[in-house]
Amino acid sequence: MRLERLNVDVGRLFGPSLSAYDFHRNPTFMGLTHFTILDSHKLPAYSQLSLLPELTHLRIGLFNFGLNCPEISLILSECKHLRVLISFTANMDEHVRKEAVHDDPRYVVIAARLREDWEAEARGGKLDSWTHAELFIAKKRRGEILPVSRCWIEKSDVMIPGSGSRWIFLPS
C-alpha cells in the first residue's frame, strides 16, 4: 500500500533535526501527493520538499512565520509539480487579508478548520480544503478573482458552479 496523503506534526515525528531530514531518501514518502505539516514553527527545507516526485498539494501552518515569509516563494519556485500550496491561519481577519497577497496563483490562505477538513477527507464525498483551493485557483486563472494577488477565499468566491450551495467550511 502506497502512502499518498499525510497530515503530521513533523516536529514530533522527526524531532529537532527536521531540516536535515532527507525525505527523498525514504521510500515511504516517494508516492506522497498531499502533505499537511501541522507544526506552526517548523518547516522542512524547501529543497527537501522539491525532491518528493509526486507532491502536488502542500498545506502548512505559518502562524509564527507570517503569510508571506520567504519560504513561501522558495517552495513555490522549487516544487515544480506543486499545484496547490495552502497556508492555514487561525483567523481570517483584516491583518491576514492585508498580508495574504502573492503573484503565484497556486498559493491560497484558508482559515484553519483542520478537524473538519480531515473528517471530510477521510469520509470522502465532501469538499475539503484541497478542493476549495483548487476551485479558487481555477477562478484566479480565469481572471474571476480580483485583485489577482489576493490569496484568501471570500464568501462570494465559494459558490459551487451549478449547485447553488456554499462550500462547507466557510462561516455563513
ZAKEMI-334170 format. One record per residue: residue in one letter; residue number from 1; x, y, z of N, C-alpha, C in turn. Coordinates in steps of 0.05 Angstrom, whole numbers. Layout:
N
+-----+-----+--------+--------+--------+--------+--------+--------+--------+--------+--------+
: res :   n :   n.px :   n.py :   n.pz :  ca.px :  ca.py :  ca.pz :   c.px :   c.py :   c.pz :
+-----+-----+--------+--------+--------+--------+--------+--------+--------+--------+--------+
:   a : NUM :      X :      Y :      Z :      X :      Y :      Z :      X :      Y :      Z :
...
+-----+-----+--------+--------+--------+--------+--------+--------+--------+--------+--------+
//
This chain:
172
+-----+-----+--------+--------+--------+--------+--------+--------+--------+--------+--------+
: res :   n :   n.px :   n.py :   n.pz :  ca.px :  ca.py :  ca.pz :   c.px :   c.py :   c.pz :
+-----+-----+--------+--------+--------+--------+--------+--------+--------+--------+--------+
:   m :   1 :     17 :    -24 :      0 :      0 :      0 :      0 :     18 :     25 :      0 :
:   r :   2 :     11 :     44 :    -17 :     27 :     68 :    -21 :     16 :     91 :     -5 :
:   l :   3 :     32 :    105 :     10 :     24 :    129 :     25 :     22 :    152 :      6 :
:   e :   4 :     -2 :    163 :      3 :     -7 :    186 :    -15 :    -14 :    211 :      0 :
:   r :   5 :    -27 :    209 :     23 :    -35 :    233 :     38 :    -25 :    230 :     67 :
:   l :   6 :    -14 :    252 :     77 :     -3 :    252 :    104 :     -8 :    278 :    118 :
:   n :   7 :    -21 :    278 :    141 :    -25 :    301 :    158 :     -8 :    295 :    183 :
:   v :   8 :     12 :    311 :    189 :     30 :    304 :    211 :     43 :    328 :    224 :
:   d :   9 :     48 :    325 :    249 :     65 :    344 :    264 :     93 :    334 :    260 :
:   v :  10 :    107 :    345 :    241 :    133 :    335 :    233 :    154 :    337 :    255 :
:   g :  11 :    151 :    358 :    272 :    170 :    361 :    295 :    169 :    337 :    314 :
:   r :  12 :    145 :    327 :    319 :    142 :    304 :    336 :    152 :    278 :    322 :
:   l :  13 :    148 :    277 :    296 :    156 :    253 :    281 :    186 :    252 :    278 :
:   f :  14 :    198 :    274 :    271 :    227 :    274 :    264 :    245 :    288 :    284 :
:   g :  15 :    233 :    302 :    303 :    249 :    316 :    324 :    263 :    341 :    313 :
:   p :  16 :    282 :    350 :    329 :    295 :    376 :    322 :    312 :    375 :    297 :
:   s :  17 :    318 :    352 :    286 :    335 :    350 :    262 :    319 :    351 :    236 :
:   l :  18 :    294 :    362 :    238 :    276 :    362 :    215 :    289 :    374 :    190 :
:   s :  19 :    302 :    397 :    193 :    312 :    410 :    168 :    333 :    393 :    154 :
:   a :  20 :    346 :    375 :    169 :    366 :    358 :    156 :    355 :    331 :    147 :
:   y :  21 :    329 :    326 :    152 :    318 :    301 :    145 :    315 :    299 :    115 :
:   d :  22 :    324 :    277 :    103 :    323 :    272 :     74 :    297 :    257 :     67 :
:   f :  23 :    276 :    272 :     63 :    250 :    260 :     55 :    253 :    243 :     30 :
:   h :  24 :    268 :    253 :     11 :    270 :    240 :    -15 :    286 :    214 :    -14 :
:   r :  25 :    300 :    208 :      8 :    315 :    183 :     11 :    298 :    161 :     24 :
:   n :  26 :    275 :    169 :     35 :    258 :    150 :     48 :    235 :    141 :     29 :
:   p :  27 :    234 :    116 :     22 :    214 :    107 :      2 :    185 :    111 :     11 :
:   t :  28 :    181 :    114 :     37 :    154 :    118 :     48 :    142 :    143 :     36 :
:   f :  29 :    158 :    163 :     30 :    148 :    189 :     21 :    148 :    192 :     -9 :
:   m :  30 :    158 :    173 :    -24 :    160 :    176 :    -53 :    134 :    179 :    -67 :
:   g :  31 :    112 :    167 :    -57 :     86 :    169 :    -70 :     68 :    191 :    -58 :
:   l :  32 :     79 :    207 :    -40 :     64 :    227 :    -26 :     55 :    249 :    -45 :
:   t :  33 :     28 :    252 :    -47 :     17 :    273 :    -64 :      6 :    297 :    -48 :
:   h :  34 :     -5 :    291 :    -25 :    -17 :    312 :     -8 :     -4 :    310 :     20 :
:   f :  35 :      9 :    332 :     28 :     25 :    333 :     52 :     15 :    357 :     69 :
:   t :  36 :      6 :    351 :     93 :     -1 :    373 :    112 :     18 :    373 :    135 :
:   i :  37 :     32 :    396 :    138 :     51 :    399 :    160 :     37 :    415 :    182 :
:   l :  38 :     30 :    402 :    204 :     14 :    415 :    224 :     30 :    433 :    243 :
:   d :  39 :     56 :    430 :    244 :     72 :    447 :    261 :     70 :    476 :    253 :
:   s :  40 :     70 :    494 :    272 :     69 :    522 :    266 :     96 :    535 :    268 :
:   h :  41 :    116 :    519 :    275 :    143 :    531 :    279 :    165 :    517 :    264 :
:   k :  42 :    159 :    496 :    249 :    180 :    482 :    235 :    171 :    476 :    206 :
:   l :  43 :    188 :    480 :    188 :    183 :    471 :    160 :    207 :    455 :    151 :
:   p :  44 :    202 :    434 :    135 :    225 :    420 :    123 :    238 :    440 :    103 :
:   a :  45 :    263 :    435 :     98 :    277 :    451 :     79 :    262 :    449 :     52 :
:   y :  46 :    258 :    472 :     39 :    243 :    472 :     14 :    256 :    454 :     -7 :
:   s :  47 :    283 :    452 :     -5 :    297 :    435 :    -24 :    290 :    406 :    -20 :
:   q :  48 :    284 :    398 :      5 :    275 :    370 :     10 :    248 :    365 :     -1 :
:   l :  49 :    230 :    385 :      2 :    203 :    382 :     -9 :    203 :    380 :    -39 :
:   s :  50 :    221 :    394 :    -52 :    222 :    394 :    -81 :    231 :    367 :    -92 :
:   l :  51 :    243 :    351 :    -75 :    253 :    325 :    -84 :    232 :    303 :    -81 :
:   l :  52 :    209 :    309 :    -71 :    187 :    290 :    -69 :    173 :    289 :    -97 :
:   p :  53 :    177 :    268 :   -112 :    169 :    269 :   -141 :    139 :    271 :   -146 :
:   e :  54 :    122 :    262 :   -127 :     93 :    262 :   -132 :     79 :    284 :   -118 :
:   l :  55 :     93 :    301 :   -102 :     80 :    321 :    -85 :     67 :    342 :   -103 :
:   t :  56 :     40 :    344 :   -101 :     25 :    364 :   -116 :     10 :    383 :    -98 :
:   h :  57 :      6 :    375 :    -73 :    -10 :    391 :    -54 :      4 :    393 :    -28 :
:   l :  58 :      9 :    417 :    -18 :     23 :    421 :      7 :      7 :    441 :     24 :
:   r :  59 :      2 :    434 :     49 :    -13 :    451 :     67 :      4 :    455 :     92 :
:   i :  60 :      9 :    481 :     99 :     26 :    487 :    121 :     14 :    508 :    139 :
:   g :  61 :     20 :    506 :    165 :     13 :    527 :    184 :     36 :    546 :    187 :
:   l :  62 :     31 :    571 :    182 :     53 :    591 :    184 :     47 :    612 :    206 :
:   f :  63 :     36 :    603 :    228 :     28 :    621 :    249 :     51 :    637 :    260 :
:   n :  64 :     75 :    626 :    260 :     98 :    640 :    271 :    116 :    652 :    249 :
:   f :  65 :    110 :    647 :    224 :    127 :    656 :    202 :    116 :    681 :    188 :
:   g :  66 :     90 :    683 :    187 :     77 :    704 :    171 :     69 :    692 :    144 :
:   l :  67 :     49 :    703 :    132 :     37 :    691 :    108 :     54 :    696 :     83 :
:   n :  68 :     73 :    714 :     84 :     90 :    719 :     60 :    119 :    715 :     67 :
:   c :  69 :    125 :    696 :     84 :    152 :    691 :     92 :    168 :    682 :     67 :
:   p :  70 :    194 :    685 :     67 :    210 :    677 :     43 :    206 :    648 :     35 :
:   e :  71 :    200 :    631 :     54 :    196 :    602 :     48 :    174 :    598 :     28 :
:   i :  72 :    153 :    614 :     29 :    130 :    611 :     10 :    140 :    613 :    -18 :
:   s :  73 :    154 :    634 :    -25 :    164 :    637 :    -52 :    184 :    616 :    -60 :
:   l :  74 :    201 :    608 :    -41 :    221 :    587 :    -46 :    207 :    560 :    -52 :
:   i :  75 :    187 :    553 :    -36 :    172 :    528 :    -40 :    159 :    529 :    -68 :
:   l :  76 :    146 :    551 :    -74 :    132 :    553 :   -100 :    151 :    552 :   -123 :
:   s :  77 :    174 :    563 :   -121 :    193 :    563 :   -143 :    208 :    536 :   -146 :
:   e :  78 :    213 :    523 :   -123 :    228 :    498 :   -124 :    211 :    473 :   -129 :
:   c :  79 :    187 :    473 :   -120 :    170 :    449 :   -122 :    154 :    451 :   -149 :
:   k :  80 :    166 :    442 :   -170 :    155 :    445 :   -197 :    128 :    431 :   -201 :
:   h :  81 :    124 :    409 :   -187 :     99 :    394 :   -191 :     76 :    404 :   -173 :
:   l :  82 :     82 :    423 :   -156 :     62 :    432 :   -136 :     40 :    447 :   -151 :
:   r :  83 :     15 :    438 :   -147 :     -8 :    451 :   -158 :    -22 :    469 :   -138 :
:   v :  84 :    -19 :    462 :   -112 :    -33 :    477 :    -91 :    -14 :    480 :    -67 :
:   l :  85 :    -11 :    504 :    -57 :      2 :    509 :    -31 :    -17 :    525 :    -14 :
:   i :  86 :    -26 :    512 :      8 :    -45 :    524 :     26 :    -30 :    532 :     52 :
:   s :  87 :    -33 :    557 :     60 :    -26 :    565 :     87 :    -51 :    567 :    103 :
:   f :  88 :    -51 :    554 :    126 :    -75 :    557 :    143 :    -69 :    576 :    166 :
:   t :  89 :    -88 :    592 :    173 :    -85 :    612 :    194 :   -108 :    609 :    214 :
:   a :  90 :   -103 :    618 :    238 :   -123 :    615 :    259 :   -149 :    630 :    253 :
:   n :  91 :   -147 :    655 :    243 :   -170 :    671 :    237 :   -165 :    686 :    211 :
:   m :  92 :   -187 :    690 :    196 :   -185 :    705 :    172 :   -194 :    734 :    178 :
:   d :  93 :   -175 :    749 :    190 :   -182 :    776 :    198 :   -169 :    796 :    179 :
:   e :  94 :   -172 :    822 :    185 :   -163 :    843 :    168 :   -132 :    842 :    164 :
:   h :  95 :   -118 :    835 :    185 :    -89 :    832 :    183 :    -81 :    811 :    163 :
:   v :  96 :    -95 :    789 :    163 :    -90 :    767 :    144 :    -96 :    777 :    116 :
:   r :  97 :   -118 :    790 :    113 :   -126 :    799 :     86 :   -105 :    819 :     75 :
:   k :  98 :    -94 :    835 :     92 :    -74 :    855 :     84 :    -48 :    842 :     76 :
:   e :  99 :    -41 :    821 :     91 :    -15 :    807 :     87 :    -16 :    785 :     65 :
:   a : 100 :    -38 :    773 :     61 :    -40 :    750 :     44 :    -43 :    757 :     15 :
:   v : 101 :    -21 :    765 :      3 :    -21 :    771 :    -26 :      4 :    757 :    -38 :
:   h : 102 :      0 :    747 :    -62 :     23 :    733 :    -75 :     16 :    731 :   -105 :
:   d : 103 :     36 :    733 :   -122 :     31 :    732 :   -151 :     26 :    704 :   -161 :
:   d : 104 :     35 :    684 :   -147 :     32 :    657 :   -156 :      4 :    647 :   -150 :
:   p : 105 :    -12 :    639 :   -170 :    -40 :    631 :   -165 :    -43 :    606 :   -149 :
:   r : 106 :    -21 :    590 :   -146 :    -23 :    565 :   -131 :    -24 :    569 :   -101 :
:   y : 107 :    -19 :    593 :    -91 :    -18 :    599 :    -63 :    -45 :    608 :    -53 :
:   v : 108 :    -56 :    594 :    -32 :    -82 :    601 :    -21 :    -80 :    601 :      9 :
:   v : 109 :    -94 :    620 :     21 :    -95 :    622 :     51 :   -123 :    615 :     59 :
:   i : 110 :   -125 :    597 :     79 :   -151 :    587 :     88 :   -151 :    588 :    119 :
:   a : 111 :   -174 :    595 :    130 :   -177 :    594 :    160 :   -176 :    565 :    168 :
:   a : 112 :   -160 :    559 :    189 :   -156 :    532 :    198 :   -181 :    520 :    210 :
:   r : 113 :   -190 :    498 :    198 :   -212 :    482 :    210 :   -203 :    453 :    204 :
:   l : 114 :   -180 :    446 :    216 :   -166 :    422 :    209 :   -182 :    396 :    216 :
:   r : 115 :   -195 :    396 :    238 :   -210 :    372 :    245 :   -232 :    367 :    225 :
:   e : 116 :   -248 :    387 :    219 :   -270 :    384 :    200 :   -259 :    377 :    172 :
:   d : 117 :   -237 :    389 :    165 :   -225 :    383 :    139 :   -215 :    354 :    138 :
:   w : 118 :   -202 :    345 :    159 :   -192 :    318 :    160 :   -215 :    298 :    158 :
:   e : 119 :   -237 :    304 :    172 :   -261 :    286 :    171 :   -272 :    286 :    142 :
:   a : 120 :   -273 :    309 :    129 :   -283 :    310 :    102 :   -266 :    293 :     83 :
:   e : 121 :   -240 :    295 :     86 :   -221 :    279 :     70 :   -225 :    249 :     76 :
:   a : 122 :   -227 :    242 :    101 :   -228 :    214 :    109 :   -254 :    201 :     99 :
:   r : 123 :   -276 :    216 :    100 :   -302 :    205 :     92 :   -306 :    205 :     62 :
:   g : 124 :   -293 :    223 :     49 :   -296 :    226 :     20 :   -324 :    237 :     13 :
:   g : 125 :   -326 :    247 :    -11 :   -352 :    257 :    -20 :   -359 :    285 :    -11 :
:   k : 126 :   -344 :    297 :      8 :   -348 :    324 :     17 :   -325 :    341 :      7 :
:   l : 127 :   -330 :    366 :      4 :   -309 :    384 :     -5 :   -290 :    391 :     18 :
:   d : 128 :   -264 :    386 :     14 :   -244 :    392 :     34 :   -229 :    417 :     25 :
:   s : 129 :   -209 :    425 :     41 :   -194 :    449 :     34 :   -178 :    446 :      8 :
:   w : 130 :   -170 :    422 :      2 :   -156 :    418 :    -24 :   -174 :    425 :    -47 :
:   t : 131 :   -199 :    416 :    -46 :   -218 :    422 :    -67 :   -225 :    451 :    -68 :
:   h : 132 :   -229 :    463 :    -44 :   -234 :    492 :    -43 :   -212 :    507 :    -57 :
:   a : 133 :   -187 :    500 :    -50 :   -164 :    514 :    -61 :   -163 :    510 :    -92 :
:   e : 134 :   -168 :    486 :   -101 :   -167 :    480 :   -130 :   -188 :    497 :   -145 :
:   l : 135 :   -212 :    498 :   -134 :   -233 :    514 :   -146 :   -226 :    544 :   -146 :
:   f : 136 :   -215 :    554 :   -124 :   -206 :    581 :   -122 :   -184 :    588 :   -142 :
:   i : 137 :   -165 :    570 :   -144 :   -142 :    573 :   -163 :   -153 :    574 :   -192 :
:   a : 138 :   -172 :    557 :   -198 :   -184 :    557 :   -225 :   -197 :    583 :   -231 :
:   k : 139 :   -211 :    594 :   -211 :   -224 :    620 :   -215 :   -203 :    642 :   -219 :
:   k : 140 :   -181 :    641 :   -204 :   -159 :    661 :   -207 :   -148 :    659 :   -235 :
:   r : 141 :   -143 :    636 :   -245 :   -132 :    633 :   -272 :   -151 :    642 :   -294 :
:   r : 142 :   -177 :    641 :   -288 :   -196 :    651 :   -308 :   -201 :    681 :   -305 :
:   g : 143 :   -187 :    694 :   -285 :   -190 :    723 :   -281 :   -214 :    731 :   -265 :
:   e : 144 :   -226 :    712 :   -251 :   -251 :    718 :   -236 :   -245 :    727 :   -207 :
:   i : 145 :   -220 :    727 :   -199 :   -212 :    736 :   -172 :   -195 :    761 :   -175 :
:   l : 146 :   -205 :    783 :   -163 :   -191 :    808 :   -164 :   -187 :    820 :   -136 :
:   p : 147 :   -164 :    832 :   -131 :   -141 :    833 :   -149 :   -128 :    805 :   -152 :
:   v : 148 :   -113 :    802 :   -173 :   -102 :    776 :   -178 :    -82 :    766 :   -157 :
:   s : 149 :    -72 :    785 :   -141 :    -53 :    778 :   -120 :    -67 :    768 :    -94 :
:   r : 150 :    -94 :    770 :    -94 :   -109 :    761 :    -70 :   -107 :    730 :    -67 :
:   c : 151 :   -100 :    721 :    -43 :    -97 :    693 :    -38 :   -118 :    681 :    -20 :
:   w : 152 :   -134 :    697 :     -6 :   -154 :    686 :     12 :   -180 :    683 :     -2 :
:   i : 153 :   -197 :    665 :      9 :   -223 :    660 :     -3 :   -244 :    676 :     10 :
:   e : 154 :   -259 :    691 :     -5 :   -282 :    707 :      5 :   -308 :    691 :      2 :
:   k : 155 :   -328 :    699 :     17 :   -354 :    685 :     15 :   -365 :    686 :    -14 :
:   s : 156 :   -360 :    707 :    -28 :   -370 :    709 :    -56 :   -355 :    690 :    -75 :
:   d : 157 :   -333 :    679 :    -66 :   -317 :    660 :    -83 :   -327 :    631 :    -79 :
:   v : 158 :   -345 :    626 :    -60 :   -349 :    599 :    -52 :   -374 :    585 :    -63 :
:   m : 159 :   -385 :    595 :    -83 :   -408 :    582 :    -95 :   -397 :    559 :   -113 :
:   i : 160 :   -409 :    535 :   -109 :   -402 :    513 :   -126 :   -417 :    516 :   -152 :
:   p : 161 :   -404 :    516 :   -175 :   -417 :    521 :   -200 :   -440 :    501 :   -204 :
:   g : 162 :   -464 :    513 :   -210 :   -487 :    497 :   -216 :   -502 :    484 :   -193 :
:   s : 163 :   -491 :    486 :   -169 :   -503 :    472 :   -146 :   -520 :    490 :   -129 :
:   g : 164 :   -515 :    516 :   -129 :   -529 :    535 :   -112 :   -522 :    532 :    -83 :
:   s : 165 :   -502 :    516 :    -76 :   -495 :    513 :    -48 :   -467 :    524 :    -43 :
:   r : 166 :   -462 :    530 :    -18 :   -436 :    541 :    -10 :   -417 :    518 :     -2 :
:   w : 167 :   -391 :    524 :     -3 :   -372 :    504 :      7 :   -377 :    501 :     37 :
:   i : 168 :   -369 :    479 :     48 :   -378 :    473 :     75 :   -361 :    485 :     98 :
:   f : 169 :   -337 :    496 :     93 :   -321 :    504 :    115 :   -320 :    534 :    120 :
:   l : 170 :   -334 :    550 :    105 :   -334 :    578 :    110 :   -358 :    586 :    126 :
:   p : 171 :   -355 :    604 :    145 :   -378 :    613 :    161 :   -398 :    627 :    144 :
:   s : 172 :   -424 :    623 :    150 :   -444 :    636 :    134 :   -451 :    664 :    144 :
+-----+-----+--------+--------+--------+--------+--------+--------+--------+--------+--------+
//
